[in-house]
Amino acid sequence: MATHKSAIKRNRQSIVRTTRNVHVRSTMRTLVKNVRAAVAEKDKEAATAALEKAIPYIDKTASKGVIHKATASRKIGRLVKLVNTLA
């Protein structure tokens, strides 16, 4: 366990940031899952609507540093490609 003042603060900050990151990552995964579920049901309107909600959130997740920007780009690209198969 941390004993000096700066290490105690660092530990406290780490706990807060980890909690925030878990929430952001979990929400992103839920939004991605909603897009995939709509595609599985072959509902183009619902899939497009879910995709429009997911893309900005994935970008925001990358800008917060929770995921890498290349990972965000890859996720978005794959989701768009998946939704476009419903044409």
C-alpha positions as CSV (number, residue, x, y, z in Angstrom):
1,M,0.0,0.0,0.0
2,A,1.2,3.5,-0.8
3,T,2.6,5.4,2.2
4,H,3.8,8.8,1.0
5,K,1.4,11.6,0.1
6,S,2.0,11.7,-3.7
7,A,1.6,7.9,-4.0
8,I,-1.7,8.0,-2.0
9,K,-3.0,10.7,-4.3
10,R,-1.8,8.7,-7.4
11,N,-3.7,5.6,-6.1
12,R,-6.8,7.7,-5.5
13,Q,-6.7,9.2,-9.1
14,S,-6.1,5.7,-10.6
15,I,-9.2,4.3,-8.9
16,V,-11.3,7.3,-10.2
17,R,-10.0,7.0,-13.7
18,T,-10.3,3.3,-13.9
19,T,-14.0,3.5,-12.8
20,R,-14.6,6.2,-15.4
21,N,-12.9,4.2,-18.2
22,V,-14.8,1.0,-17.3
23,H,-18.1,2.9,-17.6
24,V,-17.1,4.5,-21.0
25,R,-15.8,1.2,-22.4
26,S,-18.9,-0.6,-21.3
27,T,-21.3,1.9,-22.8
28,M,-19.4,1.8,-26.1
29,R,-19.6,-2.0,-26.2
30,T,-23.4,-1.8,-25.5
31,L,-23.8,0.6,-28.4
32,V,-21.8,-1.6,-30.7
33,K,-23.9,-4.6,-29.6
34,N,-27.1,-2.7,-30.4
35,V,-25.9,-2.1,-34.0
36,R,-25.0,-5.8,-34.4
37,A,-28.3,-6.9,-33.0
38,A,-30.2,-4.7,-35.4
39,V,-28.2,-6.1,-38.3
40,A,-28.9,-9.6,-37.1
41,E,-32.6,-8.8,-37.3
42,K,-32.1,-7.4,-40.8
43,D,-33.6,-4.1,-39.6
44,K,-31.9,-1.4,-41.7
45,E,-33.6,1.6,-40.1
46,A,-32.8,0.4,-36.6
47,A,-29.2,-0.5,-37.6
48,T,-28.7,2.9,-39.1
49,A,-30.1,4.7,-36.1
50,A,-27.9,2.6,-33.7
51,L,-24.9,3.3,-35.9
52,E,-25.5,7.0,-35.8
53,K,-25.5,6.8,-32.0
54,A,-22.4,4.5,-31.8
55,I,-20.0,6.4,-34.1
56,P,-19.8,9.6,-32.1
57,Y,-19.5,7.7,-28.8
58,I,-16.7,5.5,-30.2
59,D,-14.9,8.7,-31.3
60,K,-15.4,10.2,-27.9
61,T,-14.0,7.0,-26.3
62,A,-10.9,7.4,-28.4
63,S,-10.5,11.1,-27.6
64,K,-10.6,10.3,-23.9
65,G,-7.8,7.8,-24.3
66,V,-9.9,4.8,-23.3
67,I,-9.2,3.1,-26.6
68,H,-6.6,3.9,-29.3
69,K,-7.7,6.0,-32.2
70,A,-6.8,3.2,-34.7
71,T,-9.0,0.8,-32.7
72,A,-11.9,3.3,-32.9
73,S,-11.4,3.8,-36.6
74,R,-11.4,0.0,-37.1
75,K,-14.5,-0.5,-35.0
76,I,-16.4,2.3,-36.9
77,G,-15.2,1.0,-40.3
78,R,-16.4,-2.6,-39.5
79,L,-19.7,-1.4,-38.2
80,V,-20.4,0.8,-41.3
81,K,-19.4,-2.1,-43.5
82,L,-21.8,-4.4,-41.6
83,V,-24.7,-2.0,-41.9
84,N,-24.1,-1.5,-45.6
85,T,-24.6,-5.2,-46.2
86,L,-28.3,-4.6,-45.5
87,A,-28.8,-2.7,-48.7
